[in-house]
Amino acid sequence: MTHRIWYMLIAASVILLASLSGLNAQQFPGEAISIGSDDIGGVVSSTKGPEAGVWVIAETADLATRFVKIVVTDDRGRYVLPQLPKANYKVWVRGYGLVDSLPVEAAPGKVINLNAAVAPNAQAAAQFYPAIYWFSMLRVPDKNEFPGTGPKGNGIPENMKSQGQWLHHLKTDSCWSCHQLGDKATREIPKSLGHFDSSTAAWARRVLSGQAGNNMINGLGQLGPERALPMFADWTDRIAAGELPPIPPRPQGVERNVVITEWDWADPKAYLHDEIATDKRNPTLNANGAIYGATELSTDYLPVLDPVNSVTSQVKLPVRDPKTPSSADDTIGAPSPYWGNEAIWHSQANVHNPMFDARGRVWITSRIRPSENPSFCKEGSSHPSAVLFPLKTSGRQLAVYDPKTKQVTLINTCFGTHHLVFAEDANNTLWTSSGGGGGAVGWLNTKMFDETRDEVKSQGWTALILDTNANGKRDEYVEPDQPIDPTKDKRINAAFYGVTVSPVDGSVWGTVLGFPGAVVRLNPGPNPPATALAEIYELPWNHPNAPVHGFSPRGLDIDRNGVVWTVIASGHLASFDRRKCKGPLNGPTATGQQCPEGWTLYQLPGPQLQGVTDLGSAEASYYDWVDQFDTLGLGKNVPIATGNGNDALLALLPESGKFVVLRVPYPMGFYAKGMDGRVDDPTAGWKGKGLWATYGTRTPFHAEGGKGTTSKVLHFQLRPDPLAH
């Protein structure tokens, strides 16, 4: 029985009681709703009266791909679903304190008053809470259990020195980097997994499942299986016994103005990493045009959505060398509860991140060959970057798709690629991150590449060198494992995960994963392979001068003022403003802890984990993006984090320090890995702009609907009020 059917059975009983009592939405007069020919509107009420801050969901399969529109009721229970394509819709109500109402058949141009179904008990109501509320019930090791004493002691590895270090593995740098914890699929043990003598044994088996089994086992090893498996078992046992999470708040204020549109794309065995809708530097590019996605290890195509006509298509992706590795070769540790022994992922390209350029082409980080680098990358090469810092391998390279010619061009890079971003310079330089390995930051001069088609001369890379001798220029350096030499600089063994470029001075910023983690600023200089200098700023973890402590960044972006924003595993959105630094930014002491005053931490929405007393949230955000040009409607330079546990995007209003929670209630399990904003019509107000994101979980079959559920593209728009159409 699917989740949806189970919820509907609960709702049916409640609707029957409501109808018998003679109470329904039609009995609340004076609530006339103004609608147009492409709108559906009305009033939502229950036995308790008008229902404010609940979602009205319209869904249709009449179009070329499944289409969903979601809005929130105002303080009098009124709603308007705007801009609906001509089709027949099923419309129903979902909200906290409710169970799903029975769907009503409707068409645009109709006023439909809806009966909301009050949940019969707290257990039924809790089934609709976001994953973070269930995840917060996890009882993690107390601070006094660290440092760990190993498998024969308390089960926590001896190299785990603090609770924070352990949490960063539980959250953004391991389990949560692929999917939610706390959704129905993870807070329960599926019966199809088999019979086990204990929940601990069941958890030991479930982490072996499918093509990601090795990743899960590695993550468990970092936590210490002797301690982590009983922790997860205790969590699911308490939930099975009826323990319930905190109650989330309903949408309030501007959160009720959001309009969410969803389209299915890809296929049930594929998963999305993220999407791109426009040029990050120019949000009017590609207005009303196609949205492109990246399916990472799951497929060898780019999914494409035409949002105007609700039509999907695919761009097939080639590789240069037929011996390029494939995810289909990954060993299955044990059968998946969903797919058995089937290897559902088949990808050589392993496309991770797409980005539009100023010409409307889509650039992607794409694997085109085996990892062994060509000779021009290695020691002995005359390439300017290889002379200074030769590279033996790279796990992923570059490609570009031109929608006008329908051609995919592959570009062989020496440096690994993971995320990518264009600078605002004359060369349209494409900077990349390597995902955490390789020790180098690479770039492609796309202007030169377009003019010459020379992939060798058009690329470059640099090691990360700190100016520890404080003379303002790059000199000979000592290696990371060598002590600082007052006459030399120092290389740091770090690599970018997230990457962004400052619009103020052209400096390149990246995050360094790990604990406590850091952001790094790279000043390329006039000849980047030889002149680039780095500055590193660690997160303020246990720093005596830091008012709030946090740790372990992942994604990042930058605003038009040059302030860097990153999401961190302690459950914060953090900003770093280099202008606030008081001490020297180079020299022998500028090795990470020289500017705690540059950091400001904002606690993300949602409850904290049990056993954690530090400020923060159980949220484990994957990435963030800054709305530099006000494409949503909350203002310029608003940073927005992916609320991976909140089923939401989390927009921070910096002046107030408060978050606007853009929650996606259906299907439950919204988990984004990126977003961007586009302006389709600058004269159309809220209707002409909005944010784009996708369900980016590696496990779309964990989302509501289970096996067969596909990844989805989402468009977030913000109306001036909940009834605007």
Rosetta blueprint (number, residue, H / E / L):
1 M L
2 T L
3 H H
4 R H
5 I H
6 W H
7 Y H
8 M H
9 L H
10 I H
11 A H
12 A H
13 S H
14 V H
15 I H
16 L H
17 L H
18 A H
19 S H
20 L H
21 S L
22 G L
23 L L
24 N L
25 A H
26 Q H
27 Q H
28 F L
29 P L
30 G L
31 E L
32 A L
33 I L
34 S L
35 I L
36 G L
37 S L
38 D L
39 D L
40 I E
41 G E
42 G E
43 V E
44 V E
45 S E
46 S E
47 T L
48 K L
49 G E
50 P E
51 E L
52 A L
53 G L
54 V L
55 W E
56 V E
57 I E
58 A E
59 E E
60 T E
61 A L
62 D L
63 L L
64 A L
65 T L
66 R L
67 F E
68 V E
69 K E
70 I E
71 V E
72 V E
73 T L
74 D L
75 D L
76 R L
77 G L
78 R E
79 Y E
80 V E
81 L E
82 P L
83 Q L
84 L L
85 P L
86 K L
87 A L
88 N L
89 Y E
90 K E
91 V E
92 W E
93 V E
94 R E
95 G L
96 Y L
97 G L
98 L E
99 V E
100 D L
101 S L
102 L L
103 P L
104 V E
105 E E
106 A E
107 A L
108 P L
109 G L
110 K E
111 V E
112 I L
113 N L
114 L E
115 N E
116 A L
117 A E
118 V E
119 A L
120 P L
121 N L
122 A H
123 Q H
124 A H
125 A H
126 A H
127 Q L
128 F L
129 Y L
130 P L
131 A H
132 I H
133 Y H
134 W H
135 F H
136 S L
137 M L
138 L L
139 R E
140 V L
141 P L
142 D L
143 K H
144 N H
145 E H
146 F L
147 P L
148 G L
149 T L
150 G L
151 P L
152 K L
153 G L
154 N L
155 G L
156 I L
157 P L
158 E L
159 N L
160 M L
161 K L
162 S L
163 Q H
164 G H
165 Q H
166 W H
167 L H
168 H H
169 H H
170 L H
171 K L
172 T L
173 D L
174 S L
175 C H
176 W H
177 S H
178 C L
179 H L
180 Q L
181 L L
182 G L
183 D L
184 K H
185 A H
186 T H
187 R H
188 E L
189 I L
190 P L
191 K H
192 S H
193 L H
194 G L
195 H L
196 F L
197 D L
198 S L
199 S H
200 T H
201 A H
202 A H
203 W H
204 A H
205 R H
206 R H
207 V L
208 L L
209 S E
210 G L
211 Q L
212 A L
213 G H
214 N H
215 N H
216 M H
217 I H
218 N H
219 G H
220 L H
221 G H
222 Q H
223 L H
224 G L
225 P H
226 E H
227 R H
228 A H
229 L H
230 P H
231 M H
232 F H
233 A H
234 D H
235 W H
236 T H
237 D H
238 R H
239 I H
240 A H
241 A L
242 G L
243 E L
244 L L
245 P L
246 P L
247 I L
248 P L
249 P L
250 R L
251 P L
252 Q L
253 G H
254 V H
255 E H
256 R H
257 N H
258 V E
259 V E
260 I E
261 T E
262 E E
263 W E
264 D E
265 W L
266 A L
267 D L
268 P L
269 K L
270 A L
271 Y L
272 L L
273 H L
274 D E
275 E E
276 I E
277 A L
278 T L
279 D E
280 K L
281 R L
282 N E
283 P L
284 T L
285 L L
286 N L
287 A L
288 N L
289 G L
290 A L
291 I E
292 Y E
293 G E
294 A E
295 T L
296 E E
297 L L
298 S L
299 T L
300 D L
301 Y E
302 L E
303 P E
304 V E
305 L E
306 D E
307 P L
308 V L
309 N L
310 S L
311 V E
312 T E
313 S E
314 Q E
315 V E
316 K E
317 L L
318 P L
319 V L
320 R L
321 D L
322 P L
323 K L
324 T L
325 P L
326 S L
327 S H
328 A H
329 D H
330 D L
331 T L
332 I L
333 G L
334 A E
335 P L
336 S E
337 P L
338 Y L
339 W L
340 G E
341 N L
342 E L
343 A L
344 I L
345 W L
346 H L
347 S L
348 Q L
349 A L
350 N L
351 V E
352 H L
353 N L
354 P E
355 M E
356 F E
357 D L
358 A L
359 R L
360 G L
361 R L
362 V E
363 W E
364 I E
365 T E
366 S E
367 R L
368 I L
369 R L
370 P L
371 S L
372 E E
373 N L
374 P L
375 S H
376 F H
377 C H
378 K L
379 E L
380 G L
381 S L
382 S L
383 H L
384 P H
385 S H
386 A H
387 V H
388 L H
389 F L
390 P L
391 L L
392 K L
393 T E
394 S L
395 G L
396 R L
397 Q E
398 L E
399 A E
400 V E
401 Y E
402 D E
403 P L
404 K L
405 T L
406 K L
407 Q E
408 V E
409 T E
410 L E
411 I E
412 N L
413 T L
414 C L
415 F L
416 G L
417 T L
418 H L
419 H L
420 L E
421 V E
422 F E
423 A L
424 E L
425 D L
426 A L
427 N L
428 N L
429 T E
430 L E
431 W E
432 T E
433 S L
434 S L
435 G L
436 G L
437 G L
438 G L
439 G L
440 A E
441 V E
442 G E
443 W E
444 L E
445 N E
446 T H
447 K H
448 M H
449 F H
450 D H
451 E H
452 T H
453 R L
454 D L
455 E L
456 V L
457 K L
458 S L
459 Q E
460 G E
461 W E
462 T E
463 A E
464 L L
465 I E
466 L E
467 D L
468 T L
469 N L
470 A L
471 N L
472 G L
473 K L
474 R L
475 D L
476 E L
477 Y E
478 V E
479 E L
480 P L
481 D L
482 Q L
483 P L
484 I L
485 D L
486 P L
487 T L
488 K L
489 D E
490 K E
491 R E
492 I L
493 N L
494 A L
495 A L
496 F L
497 Y L
498 G L
499 V E
500 T E
501 V E
502 S L
503 P L
504 V L
505 D L
506 G L
507 S L
508 V E
509 W E
510 G E
511 T E
512 V E
513 L L
514 G L
515 F L
516 P L
517 G L
518 A E
519 V E
520 V E
521 R E
522 L E
523 N E
524 P L
525 G L
526 P L
527 N L
528 P H
529 P H
530 A H
531 T H
532 A L
533 L E
534 A E
535 E E
536 I E
537 Y E
538 E E
539 L L
540 P L
541 W L
542 N L
543 H L
544 P L
545 N L
546 A L
547 P L
548 V L
549 H L
550 G L
551 F L
552 S L
553 P E
554 R E
555 G E
556 L E
557 D E
558 I E
559 D L
560 R L
561 N L
562 G L
563 V L
564 V E
565 W E
566 T E
567 V E
568 I E
569 A L
570 S L
571 G L
572 H E
573 L E
574 A E
575 S E
576 F E
577 D L
578 R H
579 R H
580 K H
581 C L
582 K L
583 G L
584 P L
585 L L
586 N L
587 G L
588 P L
589 T L
590 A L
591 T L
592 G L
593 Q L
594 Q L
595 C L
596 P H
597 E H
598 G H
599 W E
600 T E
601 L E
602 Y E
603 Q E
604 L L
605 P L
606 G L
607 P L
608 Q L
609 L L
610 Q E
611 G L
612 V L
613 T L
614 D L
615 L L
616 G L
617 S L
618 A L
619 E L
620 A L
621 S L
622 Y L
623 Y L
624 D E
625 W E
626 V E
627 D E
628 Q L
629 F L
630 D L
631 T L
632 L L
633 G L
634 L L
635 G L
636 K L
637 N L
638 V E
639 P E
640 I E
641 A E
642 T E
643 G E
644 N L
645 G L
646 N L
647 D L
648 A E
649 L E
650 L E
651 A E
652 L E
653 L E
654 P L
655 E L
656 S L
657 G L
658 K E
659 F E
660 V E
661 V E
662 L E
663 R E
664 V L
665 P L
666 Y L
667 P L
668 M L
669 G L
670 F L
671 Y L
672 A L
673 K L
674 G L
675 M E
676 D E
677 G E
678 R E
679 V E
680 D L
681 D L
682 P L
683 T L
684 A L
685 G H
686 W H
687 K H
688 G H
689 K E
690 G E
691 L E
692 W E
693 A E
694 T E
695 Y L
696 G L
697 T L
698 R L
699 T L
700 P H
701 F H
702 H H
703 A L
704 E L
705 G L
706 G L
707 K L
708 G L
709 T L
710 T L
711 S L
712 K E
713 V E
714 L E
715 H E
716 F E
717 Q E
718 L E
719 R L
720 P L
721 D L
722 P L
723 L L
724 A L
725 H L
